Amino acid sequence: MFQTFDPVSDRSFAGKHLPLLRAEMKKQHLDGFIVPHDDEYQNEYIPDYAERLMWVSGFSGSAGAAIVFMDRAVIFTDGRYTLQVRQQTDGDYFDYADYMENPVDRWLAEHAPKAARIGYDPMLHTGASVKKLKAAADKAGFDLIAVAENPVDAAWQDQPALPLAPANPHDLKFAGKTSREKREEIAEAVAKAGADATLITAPPSIAWLLNIRGGDVARTPLPLGRAILNKDATATLFLAPEKVGNALPDFLGADVDIRAEDQLGAALEKLGAAGARVAVDPMLAPSKFADDLEKAGATIVAMTDPCALPRAMKNEAELDGARSAHIRDGAAVTQFLHWIATQAQSGDVDEIMAAKKLEAFRAASGELKDISFDTISGAGPNGAVVHYKVSTATNRKLQPGELYLVDSGGQYPDGTTDITRTAPIGAPSDEMRDRFTRVLKGHIALARMKFPAGTTGHQLDAMARKPLWDVGLDYDHGTGHGVGSFLGVHEGPQRIAKAPSRQALKPGMIISNEPGFYKAGEFGIRIENLIVVTPPAPVEGGEREMLGFETITLAPISLDLIETTLLTEDERGWLNDYHARVRKTLAPLLPTEIKDWFENATRAI
């Protein structure tokens, strides 16, 4: 099993660990310290050694931050974690804040004591975030201190070791382009920006650029390291020597030098000494690197990670791989849904049993390399916790009269999957059917969208919410996130969300379509498929070509939860067409003993 279910934290963490942290803060003459949920690479999912926020507070979610003072502390999360943070973090030690409404810098500007010395680790904060913190310091009158040693690391006596998984070649049949082709493309963009080189700090961009994968981060096949790409398309990859196997140097070729990661500082000094112009992404690079470059004499060219957009716009090989991965994955999920609809209806199955069963169905393909995130297996009220993580401490049985929400995915060499389905256990209530159908209406509205070039996900987000808004309901998470190609299950720069976005949706981008509804203490509903942005095409009778979406996730959507009177003819037509495609594509891959159930689960309504 890839997933484990032992609790990784508990509410005692704050009481046990805050005194240790404060003792280290006192040694460094700090009145406060900022603890982000970030590692030195700005990964979403971070290695165990970097779970500093969890160690301090007990909160195990994937996004958040804390500010610890000598006599108080506050923890920041977003709407996905409103319930979870209160369950995991002791309110006797922490106040709670929503960083979407009141981000860390704004909170400090309003609440930080005047003349206080507030520390931050410059390896965990980007240049852009430090700029905001400095503005807050100027407004509130506190001193912002870049620490040489993170006091959390000093206090954390049993901190896990750094990961040292090998970096491996990623086959061209999956990548679609050679590293040389990619390096030439990105180097041209760097030169056009007026830079001599670019410092690439995001592991997904390094993995994509060099066609390598690794295992330093659970659920995401990343090698942790850094890279410098020169405008002549030569590059230096900085990796711990333990990660470099015999095959890697020959695979990367003579134009890619491999050095130990601890030699990056010397390389930055060399660039500075040469008076180089170095492109750095202020939203991704640790602020320390930009500071070091400037001190050494380099000129910083602010530039969005030049790999991010090309990485998001999948080539034909990557799209073909994604489609194949989703067919394979869809067969596994469909067998699981059959199991839920039959054997899990008794009330004897619990969330952990279900998560294990789903992983076993995926593993049976022989192609599964990892799950793409820890399965969200939520029964009844646990399904209302948007990013619920089942453990032996929270495990709950799937009980009749409730809903079961399962959000899961797989990592395959040819693609990354992410799918959510909601299933009834026993007979659903009229309220459940109404809410599910409204979520489905929003899902269908987004799947059917046509839109002109230049449209952002922000402009489409309301389409998925309108059926809920019509009756005074909503959900507190984004509607869609980008997905990588055997990389991160959450990938930018594209997204579909309420928050404004400058990034237009472009052909080849893979993005999720996942509206939902959550009734705290009772049930959660989410329907998620992955969709691909299709190229512009003529519309009959229209004047402009329009982009659209191709749905690539294939698995039944529960018909037992639909109130058909709420669906229009067009919506029913979309669902029937989708299920016909699911039936035609997956039937050859499914066991004969579930054929009757599968035919019924994908019947026309």
Phi, psi and omega in degrees: 000136174282320184271141173244163190232009175287141178301136180267349179204174172205175186292348180282347185303316183299312181296327181278324192259333179301318178300324179293317179296316183295328177295319177291323176299321180297321179298326181267009178058043178254138174268339179205161179212138181265128181241098177277161170270072182216151169256187183286000183242002181059037174285151173287307175264127191242154178297161184302323183296337185264005181281058184291321180296320178295318180299321183286320193244334188097348181283127186249013180291172186270358181211135179162183178196164176219152169239122182250122172254176181290335184236001182199167177206152178224140179242137184247131173220178175251186187298339179294334191243017182305316180282315186299317184296327179284332176287324189263335187247126185290118180293348175288340183248334185234138163273158183249141179218151177261115186282352172285323180273327185215079183297168187304314183295320180292320178299316179297320180299331183264334190237344185294137178295141178297137178072005177292145174265107184248121187264156173212153178268115184291351173275346183253357181236136178282168177300321180294319181289324178293325177301318178293321179295322178294323177295321177295320179297318179297322182288316185271342179086022175262165179262125179264121189245121172278116185274147176278330177231128179292121182294336175294315179298322179293327183275336187275092188289328181251036179300131180300159180283162176293143179286145183223044179288147180292148172268132186236151175297144175253120190302140181300329181295337175267323184285324177083336177223147176286160176298323179300315178299317180293317181297321178295319179297314182287321179299323178297319178294322179296316179296320179296332178281358178085022182249153176273336182199165173230140174268117180256117185250347183276116180305323178297325179290322177295316179299317180292313185297319185260001181055053175230158175223164182210199183213030182281340183238126178300139176075350180226122188281067185251137163269130180274123180187193178226166177212150170240124177250125179271162183290350175266010177078004170280158185214159171237128178256125181255110182225149171301134183306329181296341182271351188262106177275177184295330186280339190293313182301316179295322180296317183285331176087176187290340182276359177238111178275140178247125178228162177296146184298329181287359175267002181297320181302317179295323179293322177293321177297321179295318176298319179296317181297331179275359181068030185290152170263117189243123177282129180224136176274111183292346179271348185236324187282138173306138183300332181300322183293316178296319178298316181295320179298314181295319178297328181279349178111002179281159172256126181275129173252109180292123184210128174303139180320112185291348178273341191298310183289313176301325178295324183285331182270091188294140175279177186297323179296318179293320179291319176298320177297318179298318179297317179296317180298322182287330174293312178300314181293321180298324177296320178294314180296322179296318176298323177294317180296325174298317179298319178296319183287346183241284187288338183268009182273355187281341186093359181264350182269137177247177186297321180291318177302319181293315179299319178295319180297317180295318178297324179295320177298319179294317184295334183297341178290339183080359183252351185289124178264333179185166165277155186275350170189163179297128185301129173273103185242092191240119179259138176055233183297334178293335177292342179277351175272108196304314180249046181300137176238111183290140175219173178297339180279336184245355187308134185224147178281151175279105190255144179304141181090002181240173175253152175239124179250128178229118179243121189204172178192168180231153173253117178238154180303333182261358179173165180245132182244158180202118184217142174234134172228149177241131184231143176280143170251109189077204184273126179282156177280165177299323179296316179300317181294319178298311182294318179299316183294324178292322175296318179297319179300318177295319178299315181293320180302318180289318181299330184267359186297141165241141187205152182281160175304142181097352180286137177261162176297328177302322181289339181264344190303319184297334180300321181284339184264339189306314181300331175280316178303327182302333181242023173078030181238165179194181174221150189257048172211168178293162179269335182204142176231152176291157180227139182275177178254098190049047177218217185289142177286341171242119186216135175266186006271356183282150174195163173236111188198166176296323183296138180301148179218138177271346186279116175288149174285133185233152181306139180094345178290136172258133184213153181272155175235099190216066170293161181203179173209140186222122176253105187306133178082358184230300183198163174229149180225132172208140175235119184229126166236157170267142182231151179248134175288124182266156182296160177301139180217151179296150174247129184305124180083356183268174181251342182234146172289148183234142170278168178202199182231142169249122177280126182249349176280135184229109175190151182299143170258132189303118176280338181288347181258006185263131169266097191297335180293343179274348182268141172280169177299320179295321179292318177297321179298318178298313183295317179295320177295319179298312182293327176296321178293318177302314183296314182294320185283319189267337185308317181295343184262356187257150178298146182297331184290346178254010185300313183297315178299316183297318178300318180289323182290340181243020181292156175287144178240000000 
